[in-house]
Amino acid sequence: MFAIDGVKLPSNASKHRSGTRAEFLAQAQKMERAATTMLERHQANDAGAAEDVRDAKAAARLERLTREATKIRQWLADHPEDRPGSRGKVRKSNRTDNESAKLATDKGVIQGYCGVAVVDDKHQVIVEASAHGTSAEQELLLPVLDACAGQRTTATLITADAGYHSEANLEALAERGIDALIADNAMRRRDERFAEQDKHLAKPDPLHDKTRQPTKPRLFGSADFIIAPDQSHATCPAGKRLHRNGKDCTIGGYAAIKFRAPEAACQGCPLRTKCLRKPQTTRSRQVAVLTRKAEPTHSQRMRERIDSAWGREQYGRRFATVEPVFGNVRANKRLNRFTLRGQAKVDGQWKLFALVHNIEKWANYRKAA
């Protein structure tokens, strides 16, 4: 079994110098306007001893603003395009290390790289290590698997956490015939072993809870409506009848039928606020009821597989395989940040620490043998 995971580390780059080309241009223009205003005020001042001191400070600030604006203008000229993101959006650039990225961690946002490692479960040897300037782990799964293709066999099981889960990745794994267990975001909520995990939130100084708390009241859903046996009409929670609306439709790949309530039935109804998203403007309620399931997706098949007894047992080994490796590299080898700039140099530094880890593991293995 190979376990894939990544650790986000800061690098030799300033996160305060991150932004898009439009944001950098706005910064340069703001500095230039401030420099122009100072220059005009400086020229309008009368000469004098007191003014000389003030003018010296103003001149130093004027020079600093002009210098910074010139640097930004030069950077924009050297980098004529924004960095493309994985989903077509613009990825923020960085003027100190343009190949690094802003990464969200449990300790806050850092400017750095994500060091990815593929670790085997037998000896905890790193079979592939690479550093990437992106926070989107989904786009790293396939390149990392391609890099360790020489170490994998048809019997190798790949495990990874929810950061690498996507329908496109699972489809690609199925096409390549790669056996894998990739968790999804709701895996722990389906596992009864984590039913009491919320009690840890009450402990002192917990890490911030990343789960989304409900902020809006729950509205009546399709399950709250009673569908007639012949599917000719539906009955709402207030006892009013909804008529079938036109032909069958498709919602997210599922066959469905729609029902609509008459406007007279919804006017003055005491349950409008619990039924309509916008009760002030919406005239009547519509509801769609699924009648046939769509073809199972790769994500659905993966959920069924990882929720099985075999899947839970195999995936449970992932954490004990890869996390001790990161603990050794970060705590024992003291790699708390990348000290270089540029993806190639940072990747070399990450591979060097992985090599030292493997030498240590091999020496311990030979000593035990």
Secondary structure, DSSP 8 states (H G I E B T S, - for coil): -EEEEEEEEE-SS-GGGEE-HHHHHHHHHHHHHHHHHHHHHHHHS---HHHHHHHHHHHHHHHHHHHHHHHHHHHHHH--S-EE-TTSSEE-EESS-TT-EEEEETTEEEEEEEEEEEEETTT--EEEEEEES-S-GGGGHHHHHHHTTTT--TT--EEE-GGG--HHHHHHHHHHT--EEE--TTHHHH-GGGTTGGGGGGSSS-----S----S-----GGGSEE-TTSSEEE-TTS-EEEE-SS-EEETTEEEEEEE--HHHHTT-TTHHHH-SSTTT--S-EEEEEEE-----HHHHHHHHHTSHHHHHHHHHHHHHHHHHHHIIIIIS---S--S-SHHHHHHHHHHHHHHHHHHHHHHHHHH-
